[in-house]
Amino acid sequence: MRFSDPVSTVIPGLHGRVLGVLARTDRALTGRAVAGLLHTPGSASGVQKVLDDLVKSGVVTAEPAGRARLYTLNREHVAYSAIDQLARLREILLDRIRAEVKTWQLPAQAVWLFGSSARSDGGVDSDLDLLIVRPDHVNDSDPRWLEQLDTLAAHASTWAGNSCEVVEYSAHEIRDLVERGERLATELRRDAIPITGTTPHRTLTRKAG
């Protein structure tokens, strides 16, 4: 999956990136504004050609606004639901991970997405990074716990198409990271996205624990 441009996972090139921009907003945008919102830059002429193509197909509508034209995704088009699903691939992936974690025999204290996949700046070769906070009463060598981690990593990798890297800390180890002022704690507090359990902000403060 391209975490920065999920639509491009299935619709490669500038067409997918332009559709991704339009799918993320209800506002009408000029071609210049669309080009400015691309995660990976595209030429103004290239963006305009893509918009013209999408208008011809009816997927995008265009309205005059002075000397410019304003573009919006046509949400009545039969293709809209598919485009919307593609734009929400990361959210759909997190929903699947959340659903699996809720079935665990040994519940995690928290599961967070972090790294480039959380910052939405990762490409198809980027890892899907998950941080699991293990409750202190669960032994890190418990076969049931280890099986849960391995199964989640395998499933998440299959769902996303990216290699899934699971990083595990006990709740006590997380508190130690915070107390020592480790860089990882700062990065997690800034970038991590909660999937289930306690949030990064609540967990990664000196008041936690």
KAVENJO-V905164 format. One line per field, one symbol per residue. phi: phi as a letter, one per 40 degrees, with the letter a starting at -180 (. if undefined). psi: psi as a letter, one per 30 degrees, with the letter a starting at -180 (. if undefined). A space follows every 10 residues. Layout:
phi = ???
psi = ???
//
This chain:
phi = .cccadcccb bcgcdccccc ccccacccbc dccdcccccb dbcdcccccc cccccccgcb bbbcagcbbb bbcccccccc cccccccbdc cccccccdcc cccccbccca bbcagccccg bcbcccccbb bbccdccccc bcdccccccc cccccccccc gbccbbbbbc dcccccdccc gcddcccccc bcbcbagccd ccccbcccg
psi = kjfeieefee ilaeeeeeee eefglfkkkl eeeeeffkej klleeeeeee eeeeeefffk lkkkibflkk klkjffkffe eeeeeefgee eeeeeeeeee effkejklel kkklaefefh gkaffkljkk kkjkkffkkf gkeeeeeeee eeeeeeeeef flkkkkkkkl eeeeeeeeef hkeeeeeeee fkkkelakle eeehlffk.
//
